[in-house]
């Protein structure tokens, strides 16, 4: 009897500790995205909370699994109630994720915009069926369970799709980190599947006495997946930094000696029309060439005076609605206007500068007074900033 008690206690603790770690990690990750949204405010998109919803759903399901495995495993009625709670959690999660999907796909094609509506309606119907079947015993309970299996696809697939889109927009070598995060999420959903009551029972019948070790391995795998997610998201920049295409306003190459723009590329005309170049308001109209030239002179004077004062070149000026990023090369000043500054925009501005200098070389000195000679720089700009430009035209 003593040996049995010790074995039972060991089994209890071998599950209690992993469940505790899982709950701590899921709640921490869920709060992480809420805090990021709160601190970055309008800069951070609302759909970033998708990851919080998924993590809190994870924590809810793992809590019911922990209660089943550690406390109420011998009470069939309570176990069934906890299973119904799992179905409720997935249904509610699907509804909320469907709402967040609408924000993500708001500019997509109409057929894509219908997808979130389908997910919301399906989640609402499933939730109603789960509640009704828990009150009145009916075959609808099996229908609800089947619908939850369908809802798992968007609940699991949408966060993975977001990560895929972020990886596509990555410009500074974080693709490997995104792969780690995606693998972590996939590992968690696989572990979640093995933790559902019906699946758990089927696996237990299949492998018999080896099930406790299998269960522990699944929980350890889930912890590994959550650790991969935490490592990835703590390592990469805030998610909204990867959507730089929505922030670019205009690109300029200025000559300090001639006070002219050798090249300019407008990505967001509306923002440019309301921007003050060197302190001269455009009054809501497209600035004339003389006003623009005067603005360039003002910018160059400000930069020259600041550089002379402390010996450092200005790399950033906050003009309120528009941020100005700078990069220099001898007589040239490269300026990128953006609604929000981010490291990736600095990286892309430097990339444009390097390609511009490589392509034009000696032409810069010879044709500094002939901006038309630098029109081919459009190709370079569209290659580096092209997604933004094409999207707005």
Backbone torsions as a table, in degrees:
resi	resn	phi	psi	omega
1	UNK	NA	-40.3	179.4
2	UNK	-64.6	-41.2	179.3
3	UNK	-61.9	-40.9	179.5
4	UNK	-64.5	-41.2	179.8
5	UNK	-63.5	-43.3	178.3
6	UNK	-63.9	-41.0	179.3
7	UNK	-63.8	-42.1	178.6
8	UNK	-64.5	-41.0	179.5
9	UNK	-64.1	-40.8	178.5
10	UNK	-62.5	-42.8	178.9
11	UNK	-62.7	-41.3	179.4
12	UNK	-60.9	-48.9	-177.7
13	UNK	-69.5	-32.8	179.6
14	UNK	-66.4	-22.0	175.4
15	UNK	-96.8	-35.4	-177.1
16	UNK	-61.1	-46.6	-177.5
17	UNK	-63.8	-48.9	177.6
18	UNK	-60.3	-41.0	179.1
19	UNK	-63.1	-40.0	178.6
20	UNK	-62.2	-45.1	179.7
21	UNK	-63.2	-41.9	-179.9
22	UNK	-61.8	-47.1	-180.0
23	UNK	-63.1	-40.8	179.6
24	UNK	-63.5	-43.9	-178.4
25	UNK	-68.2	-43.4	-178.5
26	UNK	-65.7	-41.4	178.7
27	UNK	-67.0	-40.6	179.0
28	UNK	-62.6	-44.3	179.5
29	UNK	-66.9	-38.7	177.7
30	UNK	-61.5	-42.4	178.5
31	UNK	-69.8	-29.6	-177.8
32	UNK	-57.8	-45.9	-177.2
33	UNK	-74.8	-31.1	175.1
34	UNK	-65.0	-44.1	178.5
35	UNK	-64.5	-41.2	178.7
36	UNK	-61.8	-42.0	177.8
37	UNK	-64.2	-41.9	-177.8
38	UNK	-67.6	-38.4	-176.8
39	UNK	-78.0	-35.5	-178.9
40	UNK	-92.2	-9.1	172.2
41	UNK	52.0	-124.8	-173.6
42	UNK	-67.9	-17.6	178.6
43	UNK	-69.0	-28.9	-177.7
44	UNK	-95.1	127.1	-177.9
45	UNK	-68.5	151.3	-177.5
46	UNK	-64.3	-32.2	-176.7
47	UNK	-67.1	-9.5	176.6
48	UNK	-62.0	-23.2	179.6
49	UNK	-69.7	-7.4	174.2
50	UNK	-53.6	-41.6	-178.8
51	UNK	-67.9	-34.6	176.1
52	UNK	-65.3	-44.3	179.4
53	UNK	-60.1	-45.8	-179.8
54	UNK	-61.9	-42.6	-178.8
55	UNK	-67.3	-40.2	178.3
56	UNK	-68.9	-33.4	174.8
57	UNK	-64.3	-42.7	175.3
58	UNK	-55.5	-48.8	-176.3
59	UNK	-63.2	-38.3	178.9
60	UNK	-64.5	-45.7	-179.9
61	UNK	-66.8	-41.9	179.4
62	UNK	-66.5	-29.7	176.1
63	UNK	-65.6	-44.7	178.1
64	UNK	-65.1	-35.8	178.1
65	UNK	-66.5	-40.3	179.9
66	UNK	-64.2	-42.7	178.8
67	UNK	-63.5	-37.9	179.0
68	UNK	-66.8	-46.8	-175.4
69	UNK	-74.0	-32.5	-170.7
70	UNK	-103.9	-24.1	-172.0
71	UNK	-124.3	-53.7	-168.4
72	UNK	-108.6	20.9	-177.2
73	UNK	-60.0	-26.3	-178.1
74	UNK	-94.9	7.0	-179.7
75	UNK	-115.9	94.9	-175.2
76	UNK	-55.1	-40.3	-177.6
77	UNK	-65.0	-42.6	-180.0
78	UNK	-69.2	-38.9	178.0
79	UNK	-60.2	-42.2	178.5
80	UNK	-65.1	-38.8	177.9
81	UNK	-64.0	-39.2	178.0
82	UNK	-67.2	-34.4	175.7
83	UNK	-64.7	-41.5	176.1
84	UNK	-62.3	-35.8	177.1
85	UNK	-63.4	-38.2	175.3
86	UNK	-57.7	-44.4	-179.0
87	UNK	-64.6	-38.8	177.5
88	UNK	-63.6	-44.3	-179.0
89	UNK	-59.9	-47.1	-179.5
90	UNK	-65.4	-39.5	180.0
91	UNK	-63.7	-47.5	179.2
92	UNK	-64.0	-42.0	178.2
93	UNK	-58.9	-41.7	179.5
94	UNK	-63.2	-40.6	179.1
95	UNK	-62.2	-47.8	-178.6
96	UNK	-65.8	-43.0	178.9
97	UNK	-64.8	-35.7	175.5
98	UNK	-60.3	-40.6	177.3
99	UNK	-63.5	-43.7	179.2
100	UNK	-67.7	-31.6	176.0
101	UNK	-61.9	-34.2	179.2
102	UNK	-61.8	-38.1	177.7
103	UNK	-68.8	-37.5	-178.1
104	UNK	-70.0	-38.6	-175.3
105	UNK	-100.8	19.3	-174.5
106	UNK	-62.7	-26.1	180.0
107	UNK	-104.3	9.3	-177.8
108	UNK	-82.8	178.5	177.3
109	UNK	-64.4	158.1	-174.9
110	UNK	-58.7	-40.5	-178.4
111	UNK	-64.5	-32.5	177.3
112	UNK	-73.6	-35.5	178.9
113	UNK	-67.6	-20.4	178.0
114	UNK	-75.3	-24.2	-177.6
115	UNK	-58.5	-48.4	178.1
116	UNK	-59.4	-36.6	179.9
117	UNK	-64.2	-42.3	177.6
118	UNK	-60.8	-43.8	-179.9
119	UNK	-63.5	-42.6	179.8
120	UNK	-63.1	-48.1	-179.1
121	UNK	-63.6	-43.5	179.5
122	UNK	-63.8	-39.8	177.2
123	UNK	-64.2	-40.8	-179.9
124	UNK	-66.7	-42.7	178.8
125	UNK	-63.4	-44.1	179.7
126	UNK	-62.2	-42.9	179.3
127	UNK	-61.2	-42.9	179.1
128	UNK	-63.6	-41.4	179.6
129	UNK	-65.5	-40.7	179.4
130	UNK	-62.3	-45.6	-179.5
131	UNK	-64.7	-43.2	-178.8
132	UNK	-65.4	-44.6	-177.8
133	UNK	-69.3	-23.0	176.7
134	UNK	-76.6	-21.3	178.4
135	UNK	-91.5	-44.0	-178.9
136	UNK	-118.7	118.6	-180.0
137	UNK	-64.1	118.5	-176.5
138	UNK	-155.3	164.4	178.4
139	UNK	-66.2	-15.2	179.0
140	UNK	-61.0	-23.2	176.9
141	UNK	-62.4	-37.9	177.4
142	UNK	-69.4	-36.4	176.2
143	UNK	-63.6	-42.8	179.3
144	UNK	-61.9	-42.6	179.3
145	UNK	-62.6	-38.8	178.3
146	UNK	-66.3	-40.7	178.8
147	UNK	-65.1	-36.2	176.4
148	UNK	-61.6	-38.8	175.6
149	UNK	-59.8	-34.8	176.5
150	UNK	-71.7	-40.1	-177.7
151	UNK	-66.7	-25.1	178.5
152	UNK	-60.1	-28.0	-178.5
153	UNK	-62.1	-55.3	176.8
154	UNK	-68.7	-33.3	-179.8
155	UNK	-63.2	-40.5	178.1
156	UNK	-85.5	-36.7	-173.5
157	UNK	-73.2	-35.1	-176.3
158	UNK	-65.9	-46.3	175.4
159	UNK	-59.0	-38.1	178.7
160	UNK	-66.7	-39.1	177.9
161	UNK	-63.4	-41.6	177.5
162	UNK	-60.0	-45.3	179.3
163	UNK	-61.2	-39.4	177.9
164	UNK	-62.4	-42.6	177.9
165	UNK	-64.7	-39.7	177.7
166	UNK	-64.3	-41.2	178.9
167	UNK	-63.1	-37.2	178.7
168	UNK	-65.9	-31.1	-178.0
169	UNK	-88.8	-6.1	-178.5
170	UNK	-67.8	133.4	-177.9
171	UNK	-119.4	-7.2	-170.4
172	UNK	-127.3	32.4	167.0
173	UNK	82.6	36.0	178.0
174	UNK	-106.5	9.9	-175.1
175	UNK	-59.4	-37.7	177.8
176	UNK	-61.7	-37.3	178.8
177	UNK	-66.3	-40.5	178.0
178	UNK	-63.0	-37.7	177.4
179	UNK	-62.9	-40.9	177.7
180	UNK	-61.1	-44.1	-179.9
181	UNK	-63.5	-46.1	-179.6
182	UNK	-61.8	-41.3	177.0
183	UNK	-63.0	-37.7	177.2
184	UNK	-62.6	-43.4	179.1
185	UNK	-65.9	-43.8	178.4
186	UNK	-61.3	-42.9	179.0
187	UNK	-61.4	-37.1	179.4
188	UNK	-68.7	-41.3	179.2
189	UNK	-68.7	-34.5	174.5
190	UNK	-63.3	-46.8	177.1
191	UNK	-61.7	-37.5	178.1
192	UNK	-62.4	-39.9	178.4
193	UNK	-61.5	-42.5	179.3
194	UNK	-68.8	-18.1	-177.5
195	UNK	-92.8	-7.8	175.6
196	UNK	-67.7	144.8	-170.5
197	UNK	-56.1	-47.5	-175.6
198	UNK	-65.6	-42.7	178.8
199	UNK	-65.9	-43.1	-179.8
200	UNK	-58.6	-42.7	179.7
201	UNK	-65.8	-41.8	-179.6
202	UNK	-64.6	-42.6	179.2
203	UNK	-66.3	-40.4	178.7
204	UNK	-60.1	-42.1	177.9
205	UNK	-66.0	-32.1	-175.6
206	UNK	-76.4	-39.3	-173.8
207	UNK	-109.1	-6.4	171.8
208	UNK	61.3	-122.4	-173.6
209	UNK	-65.1	-19.1	-179.3
210	UNK	-80.7	-3.1	-174.8
211	UNK	-63.3	-42.7	-179.9
212	UNK	-55.6	-42.0	178.5
213	UNK	-66.6	-39.1	177.6
214	UNK	-63.0	-42.8	179.8
215	UNK	-60.9	-44.6	179.0
216	UNK	-63.1	-39.9	178.9
217	UNK	-63.5	-38.7	178.0
218	UNK	-63.3	-44.3	-179.6
219	UNK	-65.3	-39.5	177.2
220	UNK	-64.2	-39.2	176.7
221	UNK	-62.7	-38.6	177.6
222	UNK	-64.4	-42.8	177.5
223	UNK	-61.0	-41.2	177.6
224	UNK	-61.8	-42.3	178.5
225	UNK	-62.9	-44.3	178.2
226	UNK	-64.4	-36.5	177.6
227	UNK	-64.8	-38.5	177.1
228	UNK	-63.4	-41.6	178.7
229	UNK	-64.5	-46.0	-179.1
230	UNK	-62.7	-46.5	179.0
231	UNK	-58.1	-45.2	-176.9
232	UNK	-64.0	-49.5	-175.4
233	UNK	-72.9	-27.5	176.7
234	UNK	-76.5	-21.2	-176.2
235	UNK	-88.1	-42.2	-176.4
236	UNK	-77.7	161.8	176.5
237	UNK	-66.1	169.9	175.4
238	UNK	-54.2	145.1	-171.7
239	UNK	-57.9	-37.8	-175.6
240	UNK	-65.6	-19.5	177.7
241	UNK	-63.1	-24.7	-177.1
242	UNK	-79.9	-12.8	178.1
243	UNK	-98.8	49.7	-179.0
244	UNK	-64.3	-21.6	-177.0
245	UNK	-61.1	-24.8	180.0
246	UNK	-85.8	-4.5	-173.4
247	UNK	-105.7	-19.6	-174.3
248	UNK	-71.4	135.5	-179.6
249	UNK	-112.3	-54.3	-176.8
250	UNK	-161.4	160.3	-179.3
251	UNK	-131.7	133.1	-178.8
252	UNK	-134.2	146.3	168.9
253	UNK	-120.7	115.1	-175.0
254	UNK	-109.3	145.3	173.6
255	UNK	-102.2	121.7	-179.3
256	UNK	-68.7	-35.8	-175.7
257	UNK	-72.2	-40.3	-177.5
258	UNK	-97.7	-8.7	-178.3
259	UNK	54.7	43.1	178.7
260	UNK	-129.1	161.9	175.5
261	UNK	-93.6	111.8	177.3
262	UNK	-69.5	-30.0	-179.0
263	UNK	-155.1	143.4	174.2
264	UNK	-146.4	143.6	179.2
265	UNK	-137.3	118.4	-178.8
266	UNK	-96.2	126.0	177.8
267	UNK	-103.6	-32.1	-179.4
268	UNK	-132.8	93.4	-173.6
269	UNK	-62.5	-37.5	-177.0
270	UNK	-62.0	-41.6	179.8
271	UNK	-68.7	-40.1	179.6
272	UNK	-63.1	-38.4	-178.5
273	UNK	-63.0	-28.8	-179.3
274	UNK	-99.7	5.3	-175.7
275	UNK	-89.2	145.2	179.4
276	UNK	-95.6	110.5	177.8
277	UNK	-85.8	109.7	177.6
278	UNK	63.2	26.5	175.7
279	UNK	94.6	-1.6	-179.2
280	UNK	-102.6	110.5	-177.7
281	UNK	-70.9	141.4	-179.2
282	UNK	-85.6	-12.2	176.9
283	UNK	68.1	24.7	177.4
284	UNK	85.7	-1.3	179.0
285	UNK	-109.1	161.4	178.1
286	UNK	-65.1	126.2	-175.2
287	UNK	-64.2	140.5	177.4
288	UNK	-72.3	164.0	-179.6
289	UNK	-62.4	-36.3	-179.5
290	UNK	-68.7	-41.0	177.8
291	UNK	-65.8	-38.1	179.2
292	UNK	-65.9	-43.5	178.4
293	UNK	-62.3	-39.5	178.2
294	UNK	-64.7	-39.3	177.5
295	UNK	-62.5	-40.5	177.5
296	UNK	-60.4	-44.5	178.8
297	UNK	-59.2	-41.0	179.1
298	UNK	-64.7	-40.8	178.7
299	UNK	-61.9	-46.6	-177.7
300	UNK	-64.1	-40.0	178.3
301	UNK	-63.0	-43.2	179.3
302	UNK	-61.2	-45.9	-178.6
303	UNK	-65.7	-40.3	-179.1
304	UNK	-65.4	-43.6	-179.4
305	UNK	-65.9	-41.5	-179.9
306	UNK	-65.9	-41.9	-179.9
307	UNK	-64.0	-40.4	-178.7
308	UNK	-69.2	-29.4	-175.6
309	UNK	-70.1	-45.2	-176.3
310	UNK	-123.7	3.7	176.5
311	UNK	78.3	2.3	179.3
312	UNK	-110.7	143.6	179.0
313	UNK	-86.2	140.3	179.6
314	UNK	-72.1	129.8	178.9
315	UNK	-113.1	-10.1	-177.5
316	UNK	-155.3	133.6	173.2
317	UNK	-131.8	129.4	178.9
318	UNK	-96.0	111.7	179.1
319	UNK	-102.7	25.4	-179.5
320	UNK	87.4	-103.3	-178.7
321	UNK	-69.9	-20.9	-177.9
322	UNK	-126.0	133.8	175.2
323	UNK	-105.0	141.7	-178.7
324	UNK	-113.6	119.0	177.8
325	UNK	-105.2	137.3	-174.5
326	UNK	-123.8	148.3	170.0
327	UNK	-144.5	148.3	-170.5
328	UNK	-126.5	152.4	171.0
329	UNK	-156.4	101.7	-179.7
330	UNK	51.6	-111.1	-175.4
331	UNK	-84.2	-3.6	-173.2
332	UNK	-105.3	146.9	172.5
333	UNK	-124.2	123.7	177.8
334	UNK	-101.6	124.2	-175.1
335	UNK	-123.5	131.0	174.0
336	UNK	-119.2	122.0	175.8
337	UNK	-93.7	133.8	-178.9
338	UNK	-145.4	153.2	178.0
339	UNK	-74.6	-29.4	175.0
340	UNK	-140.9	137.4	178.9
341	UNK	-85.1	148.4	176.7
342	UNK	-156.5	156.7	-179.5
343	UNK	-57.2	-35.2	-177.4
344	UNK	-66.9	-31.9	178.0
345	UNK	-69.9	-37.2	173.4
346	UNK	-61.4	-41.8	178.8
347	UNK	-62.1	-43.6	-177.7
348	UNK	-71.1	-35.1	176.7
349	UNK	-63.9	-43.2	177.2
350	UNK	-64.7	-36.7	177.9
351	UNK	-64.6	-41.8	178.0
352	UNK	-63.6	-43.6	179.6
353	UNK	-59.2	-45.9	-178.6
354	UNK	-62.5	-43.1	-179.5
355	UNK	-70.1	-36.5	178.4
356	UNK	-62.6	-47.2	-179.5
357	UNK	-66.9	-37.4	179.2
358	UNK	-66.4	-39.2	-175.9
359	UNK	-76.0	-44.1	-173.1
360	UNK	-93.2	-34.5	174.1
361	UNK	50.8	-119.4	-176.7
362	UNK	-66.2	-18.3	-179.1
363	UNK	-62.5	-24.6	-175.2
364	UNK	-61.8	-44.0	-179.9
365	UNK	-72.8	-41.5	-175.0
366	UNK	-72.0	-32.6	-174.4
367	UNK	-119.6	31.2	-178.5
368	UNK	-61.4	-25.5	-179.6
369	UNK	-95.3	6.2	-178.3
370	UNK	-127.4	81.9	-177.1
371	UNK	-57.5	-27.0	-178.2
372	UNK	-62.0	-22.4	179.3
373	UNK	-68.9	-17.7	-175.3
374	UNK	-103.6	10.6	178.4
375	UNK	-58.9	-32.5	176.9
376	UNK	-59.5	-13.9	177.0
377	UNK	-64.4	-13.8	174.5
378	UNK	-56.3	-38.5	179.7
379	UNK	-63.6	-42.0	179.2
380	UNK	-65.4	-44.4	-178.6
381	UNK	-62.6	-41.7	-178.1
382	UNK	-71.4	-28.2	177.9
383	UNK	-71.8	-39.2	-177.2
384	UNK	-87.5	-39.9	-179.2
385	UNK	-113.4	13.7	-166.8
386	UNK	-59.6	-35.4	-177.1
387	UNK	-60.7	-42.5	-179.5
388	UNK	-65.0	-44.5	-178.2
389	UNK	-63.8	-45.2	-178.4
390	UNK	-65.1	-35.8	-176.1
391	UNK	-67.1	-31.4	-173.7
392	UNK	-92.6	-5.4	-177.1
393	UNK	-99.4	NA	NA
